[in-house]
């Protein structure tokens, strides 16, 4: 598998509004997009730093996976997302190596990317996402 | 503050030896350095992906901060490290903005970097490190 870079880091927060002053005023990053991802029941806020985005994830519902993460572990880094050329090819490759998949096929994620998640049971306990820029 | 990129991500693992097959054989990354950082009571293993390193952290003692992290939260992403021009200047700036510091002054970290940690109480619950390449 050819991972070119870390596409983004997902960070679970209770409130994007309450977190923005730290990211913008202390770290000096600029939030360039806020987007609701309805099927994941989260509101997301994006910052760019070098090759990588930071994606804040605020649950929009108590039964959101991010709400459950915060309830269990508190706010903090939720997942790492690697950029690949083809999510479908990467899924086939890692599945052939015994990795348990959360998503059996690529699906639409935030910012128009094709994404899929791998199960942390197979990834040294780090929830891991693969991302691909859509080909147009 | 001018953060140029994410210098590394620290990931707590119980065993580097047990984690290497995932990082090398599944993700296709290459471990280029294994180093003991005695004063942090960890063994570290490094991989590079784009601008960013992944640093696996294995505790070498039960009273290591990483051992306590694993005991409390399990294996997983432990901290994020941003590259800055000057850790001393960055510490002064963030302290003036009310951020609680773990390290009041830069100290030596793995791979010859000057580093300092900020307290997660002030960083939206994400243990945060600032790193600077030493000037020679």
Interface residues (C-beta under 8 A of the other chain):
Chain A: X1 X2 X3 X4 X5 X6 X9 X11 X13 X19 X22 X23 X25 X26 X27 X28 X29 X49 X50 X51 X52 X73 X74 X75 X76 X77 X80 X82 X94 X97 X99 X120 X122 X123 X124 X125 X126
Chain B: X1 X2 X3 X4 X5 X6 X9 X11 X13 X19 X22 X23 X25 X26 X27 X28 X29 X49 X50 X51 X52 X73 X74 X75 X76 X77 X80 X82 X94 X97 X99 X120 X122 X123 X124 X125 X126
